[in-house]
Amino acid sequence: MAVRYGSLPFIEAITFFKGKLNVPTERWNDVWQAGHNNAFMVAGAMKDDLLNDFRKAVDMAIAEGKSLTWFKKEFKNIVARHGWEHTGKAAWRSKVIYDTNIRQSYNAGRFEQLQHFEFWEYRHGDSLSPRPMHLSWNGLLLAKDDAWWLTHMPQNGWGCKCKVYGRSQATMERKGLTPGTAPKDGSFDWTDKATGEVHVIPKGIDPGFDYAPQKPIQKRQLQQQAKTKAKAKAKVYQPPKRVVPTVFSTVKGADVHGLNRVLDEMKQTRSKVQVEQLGQFLKSQNVKSLFLKVSEMGPGTRATLAIEPQVEEYLQTGFKFPRVYFTTRHYRKSWGFTSSSYDHVNIRVGSTVNFSKANSNELRQSVVLAKLLGDGGQEIFSMSHLIRTLSESGHHGGTIVTWLHEIGHQLHFKAGSPKRGVEMFLTTRARADDFEWHAEHFAAWVLNRKALAEFSPELAEYFDKLMEQVLNG
């Protein structure tokens, strides 16, 4: 079963992990306390190429919500490929690597997000073997700048599942809450048997975990450590730059990598500026994407109920029944939908859809074809319909165009839902109302602004200004 906090990819956590430096080490304790904020290491993985492969697998797990089951398989593949002799059983070792890296990246992201709140509340997790002292901290409310958080910010030990929640001043007043006093639980001496060094550790915290994630430190010492301990040379793995930071998908072929591959190919064309601005919009507005099977979009289907917890982890709606955010009564007829009250889009995906089969050039040329057909009196119904019915990319590419269409709705909403800017219509669907007008022409603008400008210079300029307006706030 997947560790569900691993299915919550968000920008701060992804950015935190990407900023780490590879450090070959023999022991986990070779990198101490906050050094783990800047170092990626796997105890005993001394060769750069071995460490790179582990880093790539962890990066995918963090950014795409890969399950523990998936990571265990990757771990075995990496070990076999490099002939690595590791300590402990494979199932246990892979779980430790997965759990620690994903949870600490998540906590680092939360640490950054929590800066917007004046007070923080400690919450005990659901560990199978609760630590009594962690239980005693449950519900503790302290000011965010209390020194206690510098040593007690979760994760506070191996397997610790505790979390911290933010509370605003307004919330404190409304609920009649008052901040408490940091516990004085004392400390204990812990001796590193390998070095003989004695460390003073707060009681209740495992050695090496008494630090705050994301607290900055100098990297020079880590760089020197990496240089002196590396036994082999390999190009350090760089996590891929993603136009789309993350998606939630229940269809294997419709994943974040396939989507970004198509967008990266488009960045090599005259669509580069529009694709880059698309990425900026998704990140600045934190717009998420759900790619779901048709059976998972029905309000009361068994498949819908099965994925509801995972979707909630991804969307973080806070609703008891988050299915209202990704289901519709018209799920068998709609290729996608969103709303002004959402910060995400829902896309219906066929189980055989594979983004690797989408031809980026076909997608771009669809705008040219739409214009030619319109000039000949055969106005197409929609940009997505054109790709699905008149190209070899079919539903593979049509799904991507539907996604762009729904992102166009989100741009329109974030801009304040203005009326259509120009009385020009590239598709029949664009004639429906101001909402569809914006969605259809936005998709065309991203795919091929040049072709859209040949159809209507005013249309292309309108979306240039609309995007700039939203990006510049």
N, C-alpha and C positions, 0 to 999 in steps of 0.2 A: 504494500500500500504506500502511496506517495506521502512524503512528509509535507503536509499542506502549507507550512510557511514557505516552502520552496516554490510554491506556485504563485507567489506574490512578487512578480518582478516590477520594480519601479525605479525611476531615474536615479535617485540618490544612491540606492544599493548597487546598481550597475556601475555607476560612476566611481563609487568607493573601491570596488574590486578592480576596475580597470586601472586605477592609479597605483596599484601595488608593484613592487619590484620583486623579481624572482630571486630568492636567496636559497642556495643549496645548503642543507644542514643535516647533521646526523641525528640531532635530537630536537624535539619541539621547544625545549627550554633554551636552545641556542639563541633564539630570538625571544626577548623578554618583554612582558607587559605590552605597553603601547607600541612597541616595535612591530607587533602584528598588524597594526593599522597600515603599515607601509610595506610589509613583507608578505610575499606568498611563499610558503614552504610546505614540504611534505617530509616529515622526519625520515631520514635515510635515503631520500632521493637526491643524490649528489650530482648527477649528470644533467646538464641543461636541457637536452632534448627530452629526457624522461620528465623533468619538471614542467617543460612546456606542454607536453601532452596532458599532464594532469591539470594544468592551468586552463587549457582549452576546454576540457570536460567540465571543470567547475564553472567557467564563464558561461557555458551553454546552460548549465543547470540553474544558475542565478538569473540569467536574462530571459530564459524561456520556460522556467518552471518545470524543468525535467525532474522526474521522480527518482526516488532512491533506487528503485528497481533498475531504471535505466542507467544510473550512475554505477551500480554494482557491475553491470555488464561491461561498461566502458573501462572500469578499473581492471577487470580481468583481461580485457583486450590489450590495455596499455602494458600491464605486467608481462603478458605473454610476448608482446612485441619487443620489449626491451630486456627480457630475461631477468627482471628485477626480483631479488630475494628480499621480501619484506617480513617484518615481525608481525605476529598475530595472524589470525585467520582472515581470509580475504573479505568475508562478509562483515566482520567487525571493523577491519581497517578501513574499508571503503565507506562505511557508515560514519565513522569518526571524521574522515576528511570531508564528506558531504555535509554532515550536520554542522560542524564547526565553521566552515567557510560560508555556507549559506546563512546560518543564523547570525554570524557576526556582521556579514554584509547587510543583512536586514536591519540589525540593531544600529549599525552605523548610519543607515538611511533614516531610521527613526530618530536617531540622535540629532541629525540635521533638521528634520521636520519639527521636532519638539522645541527648537529654539524660538518658535513663534508663540509659545505658551509661557506664561509667567510661573506656573506651578506644574510639578510633575508628580504623578502617583505611581507607586510601585505596585505591581500586581504579580502574585505568584502564578506560575504556570501549572501545567497538568502532568508533571513528571510522575513516573510510576513509583519512584521512591523519593517523596518530598523531603527536602532538607528542612529540618525544624526551624533554623534561623531564617531561611527564605520565607517560610510560612509566617514567621513573626513580623516580617516587613510588609506583608500583604496589606494594601490600603494606606500605606504610609504616604502622606502628602508633604512635600517640601518645596521650597522655592527652587527654581531651576539652577540658580547660581550657588546653591548650598554645596559646600566642599564634599559632602557625603557622596554625591553622584560621581565624583571623579574616580572613586574606587569601587562603587557599588552599582554602576550602570550595567545591566545585563548584556551579555551572558556572564554569569558569575561562577561558572565552573563547567566541567564536562557534563553534557546532557541537560544543563539548566535551560528551562523554557520560560523563565520569568520575562515580563515585559514592563514597559513604562508608558503611561498615557498622559497626555497633556491636558491641563485644565486652565482655562482663561480666568482672568479676574472676574469677568461677568458671570461665568459659571460658578465660581466660588461663592459669589454674593447671592446668586439666585438659589443655590442649594444650601446656603448657610454653612459652608465648609470653611474651616480654618486650617492653616498649615501647622504641621506638627514640629517636633524637634528630632534632629538626627540621633539615632540610637548610639549609645556608647557601649558597644559590644566587646571592645577590647581587641587584642591581636595575638598572634603567636609567631614564633620563630620557625622558619622552614629552611632546612639546609639542602642545597643542591649537592647531591652525593658525588657528582662528576667533577665539580669545581671546588667544593668545600665552602662556597659562598653562602652566607646566611642572609635570608630575606625576612623582613617583618611583614606578615600578611594579616589583613583584617579577618577576624573570625567570621566564618560563614562563606568565605571566598576561597576557591581553589587557587593554589600557587600559580601566578602568572596571569590571572584573570582580573586582578585589581587595577583596572584602568578603564578609561572611557573610550569607546570606539569613536574614531574620527578625530581624536585629539591629535593635532599636528606634532610631528617630531622631525628632527633633522635626518635626512636620508644618507648622509655621507658615510656614517658608520656601517649602515647596511650595504651600501655599494662596495665598500672595502671588503666586507665579509663575503659578499657574493663573489668578488674577484679572487680572493685568496682560497676559497673553498671549492670553486668549480673545478671539476676534473676533466671536463670535456667541453668543447665549444659548439654552440648551436645558436641560431638566430632566436632571440627571445620572442616568445609568442606575443603578438599584439592582438587583443580582442578586436573583432571587426567593427568598423564604424557603421552604425546603423542609421539609415534614413528613418526607418520605423524602429523605435527602441524595443518594442515588445508587442506581442499579440497573444491572445488566448485562442487556441485552436484544438478542436477535437478530431481534425482530419490531418493525418500524417503529412500528406503532400502540400497542405496549405499552411506552411509554417513561416516564421519570421525570416528565416534564411532565404527561402524561395521568393518571398515578396521583396526583400531587399536586393536580391540578385537582379530582378527585373528593373527595379528603380535605379540600381547602380549602373546598369547598361544604359538607361535613359540619361543618366548624368554625363555620359560620354557624347551626348548629342547636344543640339541646340536647346534641349529641355533642361539643361543643367540648372539654371537659375530657379526655374519653377520647382524642380524636384527638391533642391536644397531648401527653398522656402517652405515647401510642404513639410519637410523634416523639422524645421524650426517651429512651425505652427504646432505640430503634434507634441513636441517637447515643451514648448512654452505654455500651452493650454492643457497639457497632460491628457490628451485625447487617446483613449484606449480602443482596442478593436477585438471583437469576438467573431470568430469564424466557427459556425456551428452547423451540425447536420439538421435537416429539416425536422426530424423527429424530436430534436432537442429544443425546438422553438415553439412548441405547442404548450399552452398554459398548464395543462394537467397531465402530460404524458409521463410515462415511467422514465424515459430517457432524460427528460427535463429535470425531474426530481433527483436523478442520479448525479447530475453534474452541478446542481445548485450550490453545494458547499464550495466547490472549486471556483465557480464563477464569482461567488461572494468574496473569496480570498483575493481574487484578481481585481474586482471592481471596488471593494470596500464601501458598499452602499450603506451599511449599518442597518439595513432593513431585515425584519424577521423573515420575510418571503421575497428575496431578491429576484425571484423568477419574473416579477413584473417588469424588470428592466431588460430582459432578453427574450421575452415571449410575446406572441401576438395571436389573436384569433385567426388572422389571415396568413398564418405561417406557411401554408401550402401554396400560396399565390405570390408571396412577396420574396424578392431576392435579397432585400435588405431593408433596414429601417433604423431610425434614430429619433431623437426628440430634443427640444430645446432644454428640457430638464435633465438630459443625460450629458455625461462627459465621455461617452463612448458610442461606437457604432456596432450594429449587429448585422452580420453578413451570413446568408444561407450558403452552405457549401455542399456540393455533391461529394459523396464518399470517395469518388475516384479522381477528384480534382487534384492536380499537381501543378504548382506554380512553375516548376522547372520546364513544363511543356508550353508555357506562355511565351510567345515571341514578342519581345519588346518593340521591334520594328513594326510588326503588324498593329500593335496597340497605337503607336504613334501615327501610322498611316491611316488609321480609322477616321481621324479628323479630316484628312484630305478626302477620303471616300465619302464621308457624310456630306461634305460641301458639294462634291461632284454630283451625288445623287439628288441633293436638294436643287441644284441648278437644273437638273434634268426633270424636275417635277416629281421625284420619288423620295420625298422627305422621309428619313428613317424614324422609327418610333423612339429609340434611345441609343446612346453610345454603347451601352452594355449589350443591347439586343443585336446591334450590328456585329460586334465581336463574336457573340455566341452563335450567330447564324450564318455569317458570311466570311469567317476566317478559319484558318487551321487551328488557331489557338482555342477556339470554341469556349466551353465553359471554364477552362483553365484561365484564359485571359479575361473572359467576361466577368469572372468573379473579382478580379483585380479592378476592373473598370467600375463594377458595382461598388466596391470599397471606396474608390475615389469619389463616386457620386455621393455616397453617404458622408464622407469627410467634407464634401462641398456643403452639405447641409449644416455641418458643425461650424464651418467657417462663416456661413450666413448667420447662424445663431449668435456666434461670438461677436459679430459685427453689429448686432442689434436688430437683425432681421429686416434690412432695408428693402424697399420695393425694387423691382428689376431696374437696372440702370440704362438699358438700351432696348428698343423695340425691334430686336432681331432674334430669330429662333433657328438654331441649328438642327433641332430635333422636334418631333411632335410632342414628346413628353415635356419639353421646356415650355410649351404653351399652356400647360395646366394651371400654373400659378407662379407666384414669385419664388416660392420655395424650390420647385422643380426647375425653374429657370436658372437659379443660382447653382444647383447641384449639377445639372447637365453641362452647363458651360464651364464650370470649375474643372470638371473631369477633362474636358477638351483642352482647357488652358494648361493644365499640368502635362497632359500627353503631348501636345504640340501647339505651343503658343503661336508659332509662326503661321501654321495653317489656319488657326482661329483668326489671326489678324488679317489674313487674306480674305476670309469670309466677312469679317467686320473688325476694322481697326479699333472702333469704339469699344467693342466687347473685350478685346485683349487688354486695352488700356484700363477698362473698368476693373478687371480682376487684378491687374498690377496694383492699382490704388487700394482695392479692398484688402488685399493681402498685407500691404504695407501698413494700412490703418490698424489691422488687428495685431501685427507683430510689434508695432511701435506703441501700442496701448492707447 
